[in-house]
Amino acid sequence: MNERQQLRFALAALAAGVAWGYFRHRGGKHPITHAVLQGIEWFVAYGGAVALISGLRERLQEVEPEIEERITHFRQVVTEHTGTDG
């Protein structure tokens, strides 16, 4: 499944999650909040976040194609000089 299909599937899960969350919590104090949280949870669970991030990463590669590496961490070396010889 490519990213576009994955994103559509996750958006459908978002809509279903919002509907289910509202139906489940409609008698509570904050039904819309619970519905939105349920929708987001289902969106992430069905790969929506991964599809969005990979799509954004591809678009960034189109804008700046010369960047091929990502820096994942820096290493710092600290040398202590005591001021005495020997």
PAKE-81785 format. One line per 3 residues: number of its first residue (from 0); their letters; for each residue x, y, z of N, C-alpha, C. Coordinates in steps of 0.001 Angstrom, whole numbers, plus 524288, in hexadecimal, padded with zeros to 5 digits. Example, Ala and Ser with C-alpha at 12.3 -4.5 7.8 and 13.67 -1.06 7.14 Angstrom:
! residues 2
0) AS) 83386,7E9C6,81E78,8300C,7EE6C,81E78,83390,7F31C,81E78 ~ 83232,7F736,81BA8,83566,7FBDC,81BE4,83264,8001E,81EBE $
END
This chain:
! residues 86
0) MNE) 80358,7FB72,80000,80000,80000,80000,8038B,804D3,80000 ~ 802D0,8084F,7FC39,80610,80CF8,7FC0C,80421,8110D,7FFFB ~ 80716,8154A,80076,805DC,81927,8047E,800A7,81BE8,80398 $
3) RQQ) 7FF50,81CCB,7FEB9,7FA5E,81F78,7FD9B,7F5B9,81C13,7FF3B ~ 7F5FD,81708,7FE03,7F1D9,81377,7FF9E,7F1B9,812EE,80588 ~ 7F652,812B3,807E7,7F6AB,8124A,80D96,7F447,81710,81028 $
6) LRF) 7F547,81BAB,80E04,7F31B,82077,8102C,7ED2C,8208D,80F9F ~ 7EB26,81ED8,80B25,7E56F,81E9A,80A7C,7E2F3,81ACA,80E4D ~ 7E57B,8165E,80F16,7E386,8128B,812D3,7E38E,814C0,8185C $
9) ALA) 7E7B7,8177F,819B8,7E813,819D9,81EEC,7E419,81E40,81F99 ~ 7E30E,8213D,81B76,7DF0D,82558,81BCC,7D99E,822FF,81C84 ~ 7D8A6,81E91,819FC,7D3B2,81BD6,81AD6,7D35A,819E9,82078 $
12) ALA) 7D7BA,81808,82295,7D7D7,8165A,8280E,7D6F9,81B02,82BB0 ~ 7D90C,81F8B,82A4A,7D828,8244B,82D5B,7D25E,82596,82D92 ~ 7CFCD,82581,82913,7CA3B,826AC,828E4,7C710,822AE,82BF8 $
15) AGV) 7C86D,81DBD,82B56,7C5AB,819A9,82E3C,7C6A7,81A2B,83412 ~ 7CB6C,81B8C,8358F,7CCAB,81C45,83B12,7C9BE,820CF,83D79 ~ 7C93A,8250D,83A94,7C641,82991,83C81,7C087,8280B,83D34 $
18) AWG) 7BE61,82557,83965,7B8E9,823AD,839C9,7B824,81FED,83E5B ~ 7BB98,81C22,83ED6,7BB23,8185A,84319,7BBEA,81B02,84868 ~ 7BFB3,81E81,848C2,7C0AB,82143,84DA7,7BC19,8249D,84F44 $
21) YFR) 7B99D,8272D,84B80,7B50F,82A61,84CCB,7B07D,826EA,84E72 ~ 7AFAD,822A7,84B98,7AB6B,81F15,84CE8,7AC28,81CC7,8525C ~ 7B0F3,81B6B,85399,7B213,818F3,85894,7B1AA,81CC1,85D2F $
24) HRG) 7B329,821AE,85C6C,7B357,82580,860AE,7AF38,829CB,86025 ~ 7AB22,828E1,85D3E,7A74E,82D00,85C4A,7A464,82EB2,8612E ~ 7A430,82B86,8652A,7A182,82D03,869FE,7A51F,82F65,86E0A $
27) GKH) 7AA20,82FAC,86CF5,7ADF7,831A7,870B3,7AE6E,83793,87085 ~ 7B247,83992,87367,7B317,83F37,873B6,7B5AF,8416F,86ECE ~ 7B965,83EA6,86C8E,7BC66,840A6,8681F,7BC50,83CC8,86397 $
30) PIT) 7B7DF,83C1E,86113,7B7A0,83822,85CED,7BAFA,8396F,8582D ~ 7BB5F,83E63,856CB,7BE64,83FDF,85229,7C43A,83F11,8532B ~ 7C603,8406C,857D5,7CB82,83FA0,85926,7CCEC,839D7,858FA $
33) HAV) 7C997,836A9,85B45,7CA8C,83105,85B25,7CA5D,82EEF,8558D ~ 7C6D7,830F9,85270,7C66D,82F36,84D03,7CB4D,8309B,849E7 ~ 7CD40,83555,84A95,7D1F4,836F8,847C4,7D6AB,833BC,84987 $
36) LQG) 7D72E,832D9,84E98,7DB7F,82FA8,85082,7DB36,82A18,84E71 ~ 7D683,827E4,84E36,7D5E1,822A0,84C15,7D75F,82286,84656 ~ 7D5C8,82687,84370,7D727,826D9,83DE9,7DD03,82745,83D0C $
39) IEW) 7DF9C,82A83,8402A,7E545,82B0C,83FB0,7E802,825ED,84109 ~ 7E61A,8235A,84517,7E869,81E4F,8469B,7E806,81A5E,8422A ~ 7E384,81A02,83FB0,7E2D8,81658,83B5D,7E611,81803,8369D $
42) FVA) 7E67C,81D18,835AE,7E99C,81F15,83157,7EF50,81D6A,831F2 ~ 7F16D,81E25,83699,7F6D6,81CAA,8379B,7F775,816BD,83767 ~ 7F3BB,813E5,839A5,7F416,80E31,839C9,7F402,80BCD,83454 $
45) YGG) 7F14A,80E34,830B3,7F0F8,80C13,82B6C,7F4FD,80E77,827BA ~ 7F91A,810DD,829E2,7FD87,8128D,826B8,7FD1D,817F0,82461 ~ 7F997,81B20,82631,7F8FD,8205D,82404,7FD9A,823E2,82510 $
48) AVA) 7FFC0,82391,829BC,80436,826E2,82B12,808F3,8256F,827C8 ~ 809D5,8206A,8270E,80E45,81EA1,823E6,80DA7,8206C,81E47 ~ 808EC,82007,81C3C,807FD,821AB,816D5,808C6,8278E,81639 $
51) LIS) 80704,82A9F,81A02,807CE,83048,819BE,80D8F,831B2,819FC ~ 81069,82F48,81D93,815F1,83085,81E2E,81910,82EF3,81953 ~ 8180C,82A67,81734,81AF1,828C8,8128E,81984,82C2B,80DDA $
54) GLR) 814A0,82DCE,80D76,81321,83160,80941,815CD,836A4,809B9 ~ 8161A,838AA,80E7E,818D8,83D9C,80F5C,81EA8,83D13,80E3D ~ 820ED,838AC,80FC7,8267A,837C5,80ECB,82792,83791,808E9 $
57) ERL) 82425,83510,805E7,824D0,834DF,80031,82486,83A4E,7FDD4 ~ 820DE,83D6C,7FFB7,82068,842C3,7FD9E,82522,8460C,7FEFF ~ 8274A,84549,8039C,82C0D,8481A,804FF,83098,8466A,8018C $
60) QEV) 830CE,8417B,80032,834F1,83F98,7FCBC,83469,841FD,7F74C ~ 82F95,84307,7F594,82EC4,8458D,7F085,83091,84B34,7F0AA ~ 82FC9,84DD1,7F521,8314E,85348,7F5A3,83732,853CC,7F63B $
63) EPE) 83994,85074,7F978,83F32,850A1,7FA75,841A3,84B51,7F931 ~ 84245,84A0B,7F436,84432,844D3,7F2D7,849E7,843EC,7F439 ~ 84CFB,84802,7F52C,8527E,84735,7F64F,85375,84519,7FBCC $
66) IEE) 84F9B,84555,7FF2B,8502D,84335,8046E,84F06,83D5C,80432 ~ 85304,83A36,80517,85259,83495,804CF,852D3,831F7,80A15 ~ 85546,8348B,80DD9,8561B,8323F,812F6,85328,8355F,81712 $
69) RIT) 85202,832AA,81B4F,84FCC,83549,81FD8,8539A,834A3,82454 ~ 85452,838C3,82747,8579C,83874,82BE8,8542D,8367A,83052 ~ 855AB,83227,8329C,85276,82FE0,836B7,85465,8313A,83C26 $
72) HFR) 85978,83261,83CA1,85B8F,833EB,841BC,860CC,836A4,84102 ~ 86240,8399D,844F3,8674D,83C31,8450E,86A9A,839AB,84948 ~ 86F9A,839A7,8487F,87324,837A4,84C77,876D1,83C0B,84E01 $
75) QVV) 87745,83CF1,852FC,87A95,84118,854F1,87EE6,83EA0,85838 ~ 883AB,8401D,8570E,8882C,83E2B,859FA,88A39,8429A,85D44 ~ 88AB2,841B3,8624E,88C95,845A3,865EB,891E0,843DD,867EA $
78) TEH) 895BE,84738,86765,89AF6,84613,86958,89C29,849C6,86DD3 ~ 89DDD,84797,8721E,89EF9,84AC6,876AE,8A4DA,84B7F,87731 ~ 8A685,85045,877B5,8AC04,8518B,87888,8ACA3,85357,87E2A $
81) TGT) 8B029,850DA,880EB,8B0E5,85239,8867A,8B4C0,8569C,88739 ~ 8B7D6,857B7,88354,8BBA4,85BEF,883C6,8C0DE,85A3C,885D7 ~ 8C16B,85545,8872E,8C675,85355,888FD,8C8AB,84F93,88501 $
84) DG) 8CDAB,84FA8,88475,8D04B,84C0B,880DA,8D29C,84797,88400 ~ 8D109,842E6,882E6,8D372,83E78,88570,8D03C,83C18,88956 $
END
